[in-house]
Amino acid sequence: MSVMFVSMGALGCYLAGTVGQGLRNSGREMPKSLVLLITALGLIFHIIALYISIHTDRGINLGVFTMGSLTSMMVTMMVLLSSLKKPSESLLVMILPVTMLAIVLALLAPVEHIVWNTASSMVSHVLLSVMAYGILMVAAFQAILLSYQEHQLRTHRHTIRTLPPLQTMERLLFEFLVLGVILLTLSLGSGFLFLEDMFAQRLVHKTILSITAWCLFAALLIGHWRFGWRGQTAVRWTLAGVLFLVLAYFGSRLVLDCVVSGQSCF
């Protein structure tokens, strides 16, 4: 099966899901189950496209844009699963366009990073990292939506009609943060346990930035539990932590794949 074909299928379904949820957010009649079903179909196409892109004849492709697509797929999956029991489907209007961009970049960009080491320890570390990034990216989108909702309440506007109460939105944010920090802790722990040297020249920036992000998230959770931090304070700390995390992975990988290795990114 062609990676182009399944990628186009994913893009089409994600676009329909974005439009459908956008209509729901504006108060139009659109069944939630239909939006989730269309998005789930796009997710299936996306997973197939990733499988084809990652598993090559030369080994496992962990290129920066492929991993970006994998992370965005994880984010979409987390939101879909969360939407089955919690009112988090409004996040789709922000997440799906980013996911579509990631698919296009993975499809068109020639950057590859082929590895032959497919030991279970390495696979576990990569999966934990992707899941941690995925959950914490969901938290970032949730923080942006929470900030927007607070602004709407202060200005007495309600342009997104499907959002749950503010207290529910804050509870969802901290639930995502707790799960994300647990996964990030396991990811860092598996890195120190299974990788030869987390502070080697090629990994030192990623390690320091990831630990900094972990410290910011941990401080936010402690502040929320001990001092009642919430609202815009929680939003700022969440976005700062995610910024460090994005720089840790995608910034360092982009430099290594595109500059150090001498490849062209586009």
Disulfide bonds with the S-S distance in Angstrom:
Cys258-Cys265 1.77
